[in-house]
Amino acid sequence: MTLVFRMIFAFLLTLNGSFQLNVRDERLSGTTWYVTFIAGTSQPINPLQFKIDFDLRPSSTPGLPHMITGRMICNYLFADYSSPITGSLNITDWTTTTAACFPESDLNREREFATNMKLIATYQVESGPGHRTLTFYDASKFVVLRFITLNQAYLPIVTR
C-alpha cells in the first residue's frame, strides 16, 4: 500500500469511517477477517465465528450492481448441540438479515459463497483496542451485516 493511499485512508477514517461502496473499491478485496457475525441492530444471534476472505466484484444481475464473494470456514454453536458445528454460512433473507450455518459432512470443508448486495449502500470501519468492526448499511442506515475481528492485532484493509 502506498504512502499516499495510507494518508487518504487515514483521512477517510476521521470522517466516521464511512465510505461509499463501489465495484472498483478494493479496500475489502483480498482481506482476511477473523470475525463474529452479528445480525440486525439490537438482537444479535449466537456468535458465529469464521474466517472469511472478501472479494468485491460487479454483479452480473441487472439492477444489482454489487456482489461480495468469498471463502469461509464457520464455527457456530447451535442451541441443540453441546459442541460447535463447522459448516457454511448462508445469508437467507437480506430484508431481515437472518443467517444460518448448516453442518457439512466434511467439517473442514471451505465453501464458496456469493451474495447479491442490492441493499448495501455504505460500509463503515471502526477500530478499537484489539478489534476492528466492519459494518454494512442499507440506504436508510439500517445495519445489514456487521463483522468484528477477534484477533488482537489490527487486520490490514488490503492484503495484496
GUMIRO-326212 format. One record per residue: residue number from 0; residue in one letter; x, y negated, z negated of N, C-alpha, C in turn. Coordinates in steps of 0.05 Angstrom, whole numbers. Atoms other than C-alpha are relative to their C-alpha. Layout:
% GUMIRO-326212
+-----+---+--------+--------+--------+--------+--------+--------+--------+--------+--------+
|   k | r |    nc1 |    nc2 |    nc3 |   cac1 |   cac2 |   cac3 |    cc1 |    cc2 |    cc3 |
+-----+---+--------+--------+--------+--------+--------+--------+--------+--------+--------+
| NUM | A |      X |      Y |      Z |      X |      Y |      Z |      X |      Y |      Z |
...
+-----+---+--------+--------+--------+--------+--------+--------+--------+--------+--------+
This chain:
% GUMIRO-326212
+-----+---+--------+--------+--------+--------+--------+--------+--------+--------+--------+
|   k | r |    nc1 |    nc2 |    nc3 |   cac1 |   cac2 |   cac3 |    cc1 |    cc2 |    cc3 |
+-----+---+--------+--------+--------+--------+--------+--------+--------+--------+--------+
|   0 | M |     17 |     24 |      0 |      0 |      0 |      0 |     18 |    -25 |      0 |
|   1 | T |    -17 |     24 |     -3 |     29 |    -67 |     20 |     -5 |    -19 |    -23 |
|   2 | L |      3 |     20 |     21 |     40 |   -124 |    -29 |    -23 |    -18 |      6 |
|   3 | V |     23 |     18 |     -7 |    -10 |   -167 |      9 |    -26 |     13 |     -7 |
|   4 | F |     25 |    -14 |      6 |    -64 |   -114 |      3 |     -4 |      2 |    -30 |
|   5 | R |      3 |     -1 |     29 |    -49 |   -107 |    -71 |    -10 |    -26 |    -11 |
|   6 | M |      9 |     27 |      9 |    -57 |   -182 |    -81 |    -29 |     -5 |      6 |
|   7 | I |     28 |      3 |     -8 |   -122 |   -183 |    -42 |    -18 |     16 |    -18 |
|   8 | F |     17 |    -18 |     16 |   -149 |   -124 |    -81 |     -2 |    -10 |    -28 |
|   9 | A |      1 |     11 |     28 |   -129 |   -155 |   -148 |    -19 |    -24 |     -1 |
|  10 | F |     18 |     23 |     -1 |   -166 |   -219 |   -128 |    -29 |      9 |      1 |
|  11 | L |     28 |    -10 |     -2 |   -228 |   -179 |   -109 |     -9 |     11 |    -26 |
|  12 | L |      8 |    -11 |     26 |   -227 |   -144 |   -176 |     -8 |    -22 |    -19 |
|  13 | T |      8 |     22 |     17 |   -231 |   -212 |   -210 |    -28 |     -9 |      5 |
|  14 | L |     28 |      8 |     -7 |   -297 |   -223 |   -174 |    -19 |     23 |     -8 |
|  15 | N |     17 |    -21 |     11 |   -330 |   -170 |   -218 |      3 |     27 |     15 |
|  16 | G |     -6 |    -26 |    -13 |   -301 |   -115 |   -174 |    -20 |      9 |     20 |
|  17 | S |     20 |     -8 |    -19 |   -358 |   -116 |   -124 |      9 |     -4 |     28 |
|  18 | F |     -9 |      1 |    -28 |   -345 |   -101 |    -51 |    -23 |      8 |     18 |
|  19 | Q |     20 |     -9 |    -20 |   -389 |    -95 |     10 |     10 |     25 |     13 |
|  20 | L |     -8 |    -26 |    -11 |   -387 |    -24 |     35 |     -2 |     -2 |     31 |
|  21 | N |      2 |     -2 |    -29 |   -370 |    -16 |    109 |     16 |     24 |      9 |
|  22 | V |    -12 |    -25 |    -10 |   -347 |     42 |    152 |     30 |     -1 |      4 |
|  23 | R |    -29 |      2 |     -4 |   -277 |     15 |    161 |     15 |     -4 |    -27 |
|  24 | D |    -11 |      5 |     26 |   -266 |      7 |     86 |     14 |     26 |    -10 |
|  25 | E |    -14 |    -24 |      8 |   -212 |     56 |     65 |      9 |      0 |    -29 |
|  26 | R |     -7 |      0 |     28 |   -208 |     38 |     -8 |     -8 |     26 |    -14 |
|  27 | L |      8 |    -25 |     12 |   -245 |    103 |    -23 |     11 |     24 |     15 |
|  28 | S |     -8 |    -22 |    -17 |   -218 |    145 |     34 |     26 |     12 |    -10 |
|  29 | G |    -24 |    -14 |     10 |   -168 |    197 |     12 |      5 |     -1 |    -29 |
|  30 | T |     -4 |      4 |     29 |   -178 |    180 |    -61 |    -10 |     25 |    -15 |
|  31 | T |      8 |    -22 |     17 |   -180 |    236 |   -112 |     -8 |    -11 |    -27 |
|  32 | W |     11 |      8 |     26 |   -223 |    225 |   -174 |     -6 |     25 |    -16 |
|  33 | Y |      9 |    -21 |     19 |   -229 |    270 |   -235 |    -21 |    -14 |    -17 |
|  34 | V |     21 |     17 |      9 |   -296 |    246 |   -258 |    -22 |     15 |    -14 |
|  35 | T |     25 |    -10 |     11 |   -360 |    255 |   -296 |    -23 |    -13 |     15 |
|  36 | F |     22 |     10 |    -16 |   -424 |    248 |   -256 |    -22 |     -9 |    -18 |
|  37 | I |     23 |     10 |     16 |   -480 |    205 |   -285 |    -21 |     -9 |     20 |
|  38 | A |     21 |      8 |    -18 |   -547 |    196 |   -251 |    -18 |    -21 |    -13 |
|  39 | G |     19 |     20 |     10 |   -594 |    137 |   -258 |     13 |    -22 |    -15 |
|  40 | T |    -11 |     23 |     14 |   -586 |     76 |   -301 |      0 |      3 |    -30 |
|  41 | S |      2 |     -1 |     29 |   -605 |     97 |   -371 |      1 |     28 |    -12 |
|  42 | Q |      2 |    -27 |     10 |   -615 |    172 |   -378 |     20 |     18 |     14 |
|  43 | P |    -20 |    -17 |    -14 |   -550 |    208 |   -359 |     -6 |     29 |     -3 |
|  44 | I |      2 |    -29 |      2 |   -553 |    281 |   -343 |     23 |     11 |    -16 |
|  45 | N |    -23 |    -13 |     13 |   -507 |    331 |   -377 |     25 |     -5 |     17 |
|  46 | P |    -24 |      6 |    -15 |   -436 |    314 |   -358 |      7 |     21 |     20 |
|  47 | L |     -7 |    -18 |    -22 |   -416 |    345 |   -292 |     29 |     -8 |      8 |
|  48 | Q |    -28 |      7 |     -6 |   -340 |    346 |   -286 |      9 |     15 |     25 |
|  49 | F |    -10 |    -12 |    -24 |   -309 |    357 |   -219 |     22 |    -17 |     12 |
|  50 | K |    -20 |     14 |    -16 |   -252 |    339 |   -173 |    -12 |     -6 |     27 |
|  51 | I |     11 |      8 |    -26 |   -273 |    300 |   -111 |     19 |    -17 |     16 |
|  52 | D |    -16 |     16 |    -19 |   -236 |    273 |    -51 |    -19 |    -15 |     18 |
|  53 | F |     18 |     16 |    -16 |   -273 |    216 |    -18 |     11 |     -4 |     28 |
|  54 | D |     -8 |      8 |    -27 |   -272 |    204 |     57 |    -24 |    -15 |     12 |
|  55 | L |     22 |     17 |    -11 |   -315 |    147 |     84 |      1 |      0 |     30 |
|  56 | R |      1 |      0 |    -29 |   -337 |    152 |    156 |    -28 |     -8 |     10 |
|  57 | P |     26 |      7 |    -11 |   -393 |    128 |    202 |    -19 |     24 |      1 |
|  58 | S |     20 |    -21 |     -3 |   -457 |    168 |    202 |     -8 |      2 |     30 |
|  59 | S |      8 |     -4 |    -28 |   -479 |    199 |    268 |    -31 |     -4 |      3 |
|  60 | T |     29 |      3 |     -1 |   -552 |    188 |    249 |     -7 |    -30 |      3 |
|  61 | P |      8 |     28 |     -4 |   -584 |    123 |    276 |    -14 |    -11 |    -25 |
|  62 | G |     12 |     12 |     24 |   -602 |     76 |    220 |     13 |      7 |    -26 |
|  63 | L |    -15 |     -8 |     24 |   -556 |    110 |    171 |     30 |     -5 |      5 |
|  64 | P |    -27 |      7 |     -9 |   -490 |     73 |    181 |     22 |     12 |    -16 |
|  65 | H |    -22 |     -9 |     17 |   -451 |    103 |    123 |     -5 |     29 |     -8 |
|  66 | M |      0 |    -28 |     10 |   -434 |    174 |    104 |     24 |      4 |    -17 |
|  67 | I |    -24 |     -6 |     16 |   -389 |    198 |     49 |      2 |     30 |      0 |
|  68 | T |     -5 |    -29 |      0 |   -358 |    267 |     55 |     22 |      6 |    -19 |
|  69 | G |    -22 |     -7 |     18 |   -312 |    305 |     10 |      0 |     29 |     -6 |
|  70 | R |     -2 |    -27 |     10 |   -289 |    369 |    -21 |      1 |     -2 |    -30 |
|  71 | M |      0 |      2 |     29 |   -302 |    384 |    -93 |     -1 |     27 |    -13 |
|  72 | I |      4 |    -23 |     18 |   -298 |    435 |   -149 |    -14 |    -12 |    -24 |
|  73 | C |     14 |     11 |     23 |   -350 |    421 |   -202 |     -3 |     20 |    -22 |
|  74 | N |      1 |    -17 |     24 |   -358 |    448 |   -272 |    -23 |    -10 |    -17 |
|  75 | Y |     24 |     11 |     12 |   -428 |    440 |   -300 |     -9 |     19 |    -22 |
|  76 | L |      9 |    -16 |     22 |   -452 |    464 |   -368 |    -31 |      0 |      0 |
|  77 | F |     29 |     -2 |      0 |   -524 |    488 |   -358 |    -10 |      5 |    -28 |
|  78 | A |     12 |     -4 |     26 |   -570 |    488 |   -418 |     -5 |     29 |     -6 |
|  79 | D |      7 |    -28 |      4 |   -586 |    561 |   -408 |     25 |     18 |     -1 |
|  80 | Y |    -24 |    -16 |      1 |   -514 |    584 |   -408 |     19 |     -9 |    -22 |
|  81 | S |    -18 |      7 |     21 |   -461 |    586 |   -461 |     27 |     -9 |     10 |
|  82 | S |    -26 |      8 |    -11 |   -403 |    574 |   -414 |     -5 |    -15 |     26 |
|  83 | P |      4 |     16 |    -24 |   -392 |    526 |   -356 |     -1 |     18 |     25 |
|  84 | I |      2 |    -13 |    -26 |   -410 |    548 |   -285 |     12 |    -18 |     21 |
|  85 | T |    -12 |     15 |    -22 |   -369 |    526 |   -226 |    -16 |      5 |     25 |
|  86 | G |     16 |     -3 |    -25 |   -406 |    512 |   -161 |      2 |    -24 |     17 |
|  87 | S |     -1 |     22 |    -18 |   -424 |    460 |   -111 |    -20 |    -21 |     -9 |
|  88 | L |     17 |     22 |      7 |   -456 |    392 |   -122 |    -18 |     -8 |     24 |
|  89 | N |     18 |      8 |    -21 |   -518 |    375 |    -81 |    -16 |    -24 |    -10 |
|  90 | I |     17 |     23 |      6 |   -549 |    306 |    -82 |    -27 |      6 |     14 |
|  91 | T |     25 |    -10 |    -11 |   -622 |    327 |    -73 |    -20 |    -22 |      6 |
|  92 | D |     20 |     21 |     -4 |   -660 |    261 |    -76 |     12 |    -27 |     -6 |
|  93 | W |    -13 |     26 |      4 |   -629 |    193 |    -65 |    -19 |    -20 |    -15 |
|  94 | T |     18 |     20 |     13 |   -692 |    157 |    -90 |      0 |      3 |    -30 |
|  95 | T |      0 |     -4 |     29 |   -688 |    187 |   -159 |     28 |      7 |    -11 |
|  96 | T |    -28 |     -7 |      6 |   -613 |    202 |   -158 |      3 |     25 |    -17 |
|  97 | T |     -2 |    -26 |     14 |   -623 |    273 |   -181 |     23 |     16 |     13 |
|  98 | A |    -22 |    -16 |    -10 |   -567 |    323 |   -174 |     -2 |     28 |    -13 |
|  99 | A |     -1 |    -26 |     12 |   -557 |    397 |   -186 |     26 |     14 |      8 |
| 100 | C |    -25 |    -15 |     -6 |   -496 |    442 |   -189 |     -8 |     30 |      0 |
| 101 | F |     10 |    -27 |     -3 |   -511 |    511 |   -162 |     23 |     20 |     -2 |
| 102 | P |    -21 |    -20 |      2 |   -470 |    573 |   -180 |      8 |     12 |     27 |
| 103 | E |    -10 |    -13 |    -25 |   -427 |    605 |   -126 |      9 |     28 |     -8 |
| 104 | S |    -11 |    -26 |      5 |   -408 |    678 |   -120 |     31 |     -2 |     -4 |
| 105 | D |    -29 |      6 |      3 |   -336 |    653 |   -113 |      2 |    -25 |    -17 |
| 106 | L |      1 |     23 |     18 |   -329 |    608 |   -174 |     21 |    -21 |      5 |
| 107 | N |    -22 |     20 |     -5 |   -265 |    575 |   -150 |     -2 |    -11 |     29 |
| 108 | R |      2 |      8 |    -28 |   -290 |    561 |    -80 |     -5 |    -30 |      2 |
| 109 | E |      4 |     28 |     -5 |   -285 |    490 |    -55 |    -21 |     -3 |     22 |
| 110 | R |     21 |      4 |    -19 |   -347 |    466 |    -19 |      2 |    -28 |     13 |
| 111 | E |      1 |     25 |    -14 |   -351 |    412 |     33 |    -29 |    -10 |     -1 |
| 112 | F |     27 |     11 |      0 |   -410 |    365 |     30 |      0 |    -26 |     16 |
| 113 | A |      3 |     25 |    -14 |   -437 |    306 |     69 |    -27 |    -11 |     -9 |
| 114 | T |     24 |     14 |     10 |   -488 |    256 |     43 |     -4 |    -26 |     15 |
| 115 | N |      6 |     25 |    -13 |   -521 |    201 |     82 |     -3 |    -22 |    -21 |
| 116 | M |     -1 |     22 |     19 |   -510 |    134 |     47 |    -20 |    -22 |      6 |
| 117 | K |     18 |     20 |    -10 |   -572 |     99 |     71 |     -9 |    -20 |    -22 |
| 118 | L |      8 |     18 |     21 |   -587 |     69 |      2 |     23 |    -16 |    -11 |
| 119 | I |    -23 |     13 |     11 |   -517 |     47 |    -12 |      5 |    -28 |     12 |
| 120 | A |     -6 |     27 |    -10 |   -505 |    -28 |     -6 |     27 |    -10 |     -9 |
| 121 | T |    -26 |      9 |     10 |   -445 |    -43 |    -50 |     10 |     21 |    -20 |
| 122 | Y |    -10 |    -16 |     22 |   -399 |     -8 |    -98 |     18 |    -18 |    -17 |
| 123 | Q |    -15 |     16 |     20 |   -361 |    -33 |   -159 |     20 |     18 |    -14 |
| 124 | V |    -21 |    -14 |     14 |   -296 |    -11 |   -190 |      7 |    -15 |    -26 |
| 125 | E |     -7 |     12 |     26 |   -284 |    -25 |   -264 |     21 |     16 |    -14 |
| 126 | S |    -21 |    -14 |     14 |   -222 |     -7 |   -303 |      0 |     -7 |    -30 |
| 127 | G |     -2 |      4 |     29 |   -213 |      1 |   -378 |     22 |     18 |    -10 |
| 128 | P |    -21 |    -16 |     11 |   -166 |     35 |   -426 |     -4 |     30 |      6 |
| 129 | G |      1 |    -28 |     -6 |   -153 |    104 |   -397 |    -22 |     10 |     18 |
| 130 | H |     21 |     -9 |    -18 |   -210 |    105 |   -348 |     -5 |    -21 |     22 |
| 131 | R |      9 |     17 |    -21 |   -238 |     76 |   -284 |    -27 |      9 |      9 |
| 132 | T |     28 |     -6 |     -7 |   -311 |     72 |   -264 |     -5 |     -9 |     29 |
| 133 | L |      8 |      6 |    -28 |   -336 |     74 |   -192 |    -30 |      2 |      1 |
| 134 | T |     30 |      0 |      0 |   -410 |     55 |   -185 |    -10 |     -9 |     27 |
| 135 | F |     13 |      7 |    -25 |   -452 |     54 |   -122 |    -28 |    -12 |     -6 |
| 136 | Y |     25 |     13 |      4 |   -512 |      7 |   -118 |    -16 |     -1 |     26 |
| 137 | D |     16 |      5 |    -24 |   -571 |      1 |    -71 |     -4 |    -30 |      3 |
| 138 | A |      4 |     29 |     -6 |   -595 |    -66 |    -43 |    -12 |    -15 |    -23 |
| 139 | S |     13 |     14 |     23 |   -635 |    -81 |   -106 |     17 |      2 |    -25 |
| 140 | K |    -19 |     -2 |     22 |   -573 |    -69 |   -150 |     -6 |     23 |    -19 |
| 141 | F |      5 |    -23 |     16 |   -601 |     -4 |   -177 |     23 |     19 |      3 |
| 142 | V |    -22 |    -19 |      0 |   -547 |     46 |   -196 |     -8 |     25 |     14 |
| 143 | V |      5 |    -24 |    -15 |   -547 |    102 |   -145 |     17 |     23 |    -10 |
| 144 | L |    -19 |    -20 |     10 |   -485 |    140 |   -167 |     21 |    -14 |    -17 |
| 145 | R |    -22 |     11 |     16 |   -432 |    129 |   -220 |     20 |     22 |     -5 |
| 146 | F |    -21 |    -19 |      5 |   -366 |    164 |   -224 |     20 |    -12 |    -21 |
| 147 | I |    -18 |     10 |     21 |   -320 |    157 |   -285 |     25 |     19 |     -1 |
| 148 | T |    -25 |    -16 |      1 |   -247 |    180 |   -285 |      3 |     11 |    -28 |
| 149 | L |     -4 |    -13 |     25 |   -227 |    228 |   -340 |     29 |     -1 |     -9 |
| 150 | N |    -28 |      0 |      8 |   -152 |    223 |   -338 |      9 |    -26 |    -12 |
| 151 | Q |     -9 |     24 |     14 |   -112 |    173 |   -378 |     14 |    -20 |     18 |
| 152 | A |    -13 |     19 |    -18 |    -74 |    143 |   -320 |    -20 |    -11 |     20 |
| 153 | Y |     17 |     11 |    -20 |   -108 |     96 |   -272 |      5 |     14 |     27 |
| 154 | L |     -4 |    -13 |    -26 |   -120 |    131 |   -206 |      2 |    -21 |     22 |
| 155 | P |     -2 |     20 |    -21 |    -99 |     94 |   -143 |    -26 |      0 |     17 |
| 156 | I |     23 |      2 |    -17 |   -154 |     69 |    -97 |      6 |     14 |     27 |
| 157 | V |     -8 |    -13 |    -25 |   -116 |     93 |    -36 |     24 |     18 |     -5 |
| 158 | T |    -22 |    -18 |      5 |    -71 |    154 |    -38 |     15 |      9 |     25 |
| 159 | R |    -14 |     -8 |    -24 |    -50 |    159 |     34 |      7 |    -24 |     16 |
+-----+---+--------+--------+--------+--------+--------+--------+--------+--------+--------+
